[in-house]
């Protein structure tokens, strides 16, 4: 391999948004590990992965939706209501498989509700999902009468508390969905369409992509992932509270944007989402280890979200400049 090709290959890799976030996570791990060996301990890393498991399951559903240029503020409420319905059924004596089916179906229906009004009703995604966020949370309050659900059977709690080779089941679920999600987003035609829709929706329509149907199904897919996240969350904690999952959507969206997804659509990856969420949670974990005031954590999360939005804006501006320079270069050649 020639030196030029090698340099081009290195430049191509380093220009990827994922390279930046992976390098940043590596630096955080090295620095934190050098100051406190407890950070890199097996116990702490398993606890860290356990805390991101639910976020990663949600992220697998959020990422393709954001790539398509859509948004969902109701995912935490979908998680809570789906988990509440599944755990309520478990308390009533339903078999575990039926509880899981109920939770997934509920999530799919809530996702379909959002998707119908956003895609076919052509209503703003932010407004629709902000409204359904309160609607779904209100339904949970009505179902539970404002009380926490407890006393789940062992078969149900095993979904979130069992271990395989010393690794908690939610971590394995998250790993499975991240790997499968990354493969599908890269190879499956349906998910590849998300990039065209988010990049230029009008051009996507002209090329024959059924944009409305694709967006609708993406919301359904996200609803299913949120439903499963609700099941493993309630099973893990052995309870379902009316506040379950609150503000979780901000953590997922922030991690997804940090990982390379654009708020305007057209870019993003499951791998980037994974490292973005891991970075967010690692910072919180480091603050806990070093005894930082817990009240500062919300502020740090807000700073991270603001920084992610700024980074997204800078990336878009650089992309526009690059496209403009390429267009100008092409015009000069034609002259």
N, C-alpha and C positions, 0 to 999 in steps of 0.2 A: 504494500500500500504506500503510495507516494505521500510526501509530507503535506502537500496541498490538500489531498483527500482527507488525511487524518485531521488536519486543522478544521476543514469544513465540517467533518463529523462531530468534532468537539464543540464547534460553534453552534451546530444544530441542536446538540443536546443541552448545552448551557442556556440557549435561548428559550427553552421550554419553561413554562411557568412552574411545572412540577419540579424541575431541577432546583429552582430557587427555594421552594417550600421544603423539599427534602433536605437540602443543605442547611436551612434554618433550623429544622428539627434536630439535625445532627449536632449543630453547634449548641443548641439548648441542652441536649442530653450530655454533651461533653462537659460543658461549663457547670451544669447543675451537679453532675456526677463527681466532678473534681472537688466541689465544695462540700458535698454531703453524699457519702457512699450509700446512704439509705435510699436515695432516689433510684439508683440502678439495681436495687435488690429485687429478687424474684417476687417477693411478697408485694412490694410496692408497685411493680410493673403489672402484676396480675390485677391488682386493685385498680390501677389506672386503666387497663384495658376493659375491666368490668364496668367502669364508669362511662366509657365511651361506646360500649356495645350498643345501647339503645340509640344513641346519636348516629352511629354508623348505619344501622338498619334504616333509620329515617333518611339519612343522607343518600342512600342508594336510590330512594324514590325521589328525593328532592333534586338531585343532580341533573337527570335528563329533562325534568320539567323546567329548570332554570336555563338549561342549554337551549330549550325551545322558546325561551323568552317569556316564560310564565312565572307565576309566583303563587305561594300559598302560605297564608298566615294562620291557617286553622289546623295545621298538622298536630300540634300538641293537644288540641281539643279532640281531634279524631282519635289520637292515641288513648286519651283518658276515657272517652265514651266507649270505644271498642273494648278496652281492658275492663271497664266497669260492667259491660254487658256479659263478657265472657266469664268474669269472676263471679258475677251474680248467678249465672247459670251453673257454675261449679258448686256454689253454695247450695243451690236447689237440687243438686244430685245428678246433674247431667254428666254423661261420660266425657272424659277429657277431649276426645276428638271432636265431639259436638260443640264443646265450649270454644275450641280453636276455630271451628268452622263458623260459628256465630260471630266471633270477633273479627275474622277476616271478611265475612260478608258485610258486617256493619261498616267496616272501614271502606270497602269497595263502594257501598251505596253512598256514603258521605263523600267520597272522592268523585263519584258520578254526579252527585248533586252540584258540587263545585264546578266540575268540568262542563256540565250542560250549560250553565249560565255564562261561564267564561268563554267557551268555544262557540256554541250554537247561539247563545243569547248575545254574544259579543259585548259583554259587560266587563268593566275593568277588574282584573284578577285581584288586585289589592283590596278593592272595595268589597267584592263578593266574599272573599275569604276572611276579611276582617269581620264581616257580619256573621258568617257561619261559625267563626271562632267562638263568638258569644252564644250562638244558637246551640251548638253541640255541647258546649260547657254547661249551658242551661239545662239541656236534656239530661246530662249526667246528674245535675242537682235534683232534677225531678225524679229520676230513677232511684237514686239513693236517699231521697228526702233529706239531703244535706249531711248524711251520716257516712262514716267510713265503712267499707266492706271488709270484713275479716273472717277468719275461720274457714279458710279454703281447705279442701281435701288434699292429702299428700300427693296424689297423682297430678294435681294441677300445679302445686308449688314446685314439683320436680322439674317443670319446664324451665324455671328460672334459678333453681338452687342446686341442681345435680352437677356432678363433675365427671369428666372423662380424662383419665391420666393426670388428675390434679388440676385440670383446666375447667373453669366454670362453663356450663352449657351456653349461656348468652354470648360469651366470647367466641365460641365455635360457630354459633349462628351468625354472628356479625362477620366473622372471617369468611364463612361460606357465601353470604350475600355480597360482600365486597368483591370477592374473586369472580363469582358468577356475573355480578353486575358489570364489572370492568370488561369481561369478555363479551357480554351482550352489547354493551355500548359501543364496543370497537368493531364487532363483526355482524351483528344482527341488523338487517335493513331497516326495520321499524325504528330502532333507536338511532341509527345513523341519520335518519330523516330529521331528527331534532336539531342537528347542526345547521341544516339548510333552512329550516323554519326560523330558527333564532337568528341566523345570519341575514336572511332576506326573505321575509314571509311571502311577498308578492311574487318573487322569482320562484319560490318553492311551489306556489299554486300553479304558476305557468308551466312548471316542469312536470306536473301531474300528481304531486303529493297532495293527499287529502288532509289538508292542514287541520280542519275542524275536528275530524275524527281522530287524528293523531293526538291533538291536545286533550281531547276528551278522555282517550284511553290512558294518557299519561297521568291524568288526575286520578283515574281509577287505580292505576298501578301504585301511585303514591298512597292512596287510601288503604290499599292492601298492606303495603309495607308499614304504614302507621298503625294499622290494626294489629299486625304481628308484634310490633314494638310495644303496643299496649298490653298484649298478652304476657310477653316476657317480663315487662316491668311490674305488673301486678303479681305475677307468679314469683318474681325475685324477692319482692318486699313482703309478700304474704298479706297484702292489703291494697285497697283501692280508695284513695281519698279524693275529695272534690278538687283538690289542688294538684293532683297527679300530673306531671309533665308541664306545669305552667312555665312559660317563657322558654321552653325547650326549642321552639322554632327559631328563636334568635341565635342560639348556639349553633344549630345545624346550618342555618343560612350563612352565618358568619364564617364558619369553618369551610363551607362550600365555596364562598367567594374568595377566601384566603387561598384555597386550593386551586384557584384558576377559573372558576365559573364567573361569567359576566352577568350583571343584573339585566343587561339589555339582550342577552342571549348570544348564541353562536359559538361559545367556547366553554370548556369545562371537562372534567374527567373524574371518574370514581377514585382513582389513585390519588389525585390532587385533593379530593374531598377527604379521603382517609387521613392524609398527613395534615390537612388544615384543621380537622377536628382534633387530631392527636396533639397538635401544637397548642390549641386553645386549652385543652384539658390538662396538658403537661404544665402550662404556666400556672393554672389554678392549684395543681398538685404541688408544685414547687413552693408556692406561697404558703400552703399549709405546712409543708415540711420545715420551712424557715420561720414559721410562727407569725406570718403576716396577719394583720387584722382582717378578719373575715368580711368586714363591711366594705373593704376596698375591692373585693373580688368582683362585685357587680360593676364598679367603676372601671376596672380593668377590662371586663367583657365589653362594656360600652366603647372604651377606647379601641379595642380590637375590631369591633364592628365598624366604627368610624374610619379606622385605618384601612380596613378591607375595602370600604366604599371608595376611599381616596385612591387606593391602589388600582381598583377597577377602572376608575376614571382616567388615571394616568395611562394605564394599559390601552384603553380605547383611543386616547389622544395620540399615543405613539403609533397605534395601528393605522389611524387615519393619515398621519404624516407619512408612514411607510407606503401606504397605497397611493397617496398624492405624488410622492417622489417617483414611484414606479410608473405612474401615468405620465408624469412630465418627461421622464427618461424615454418612454415609448414614443411620445410626440416628437421629441428631438430626433430620434432615429428616423421617424417617418419623413421629417423635413429634409 
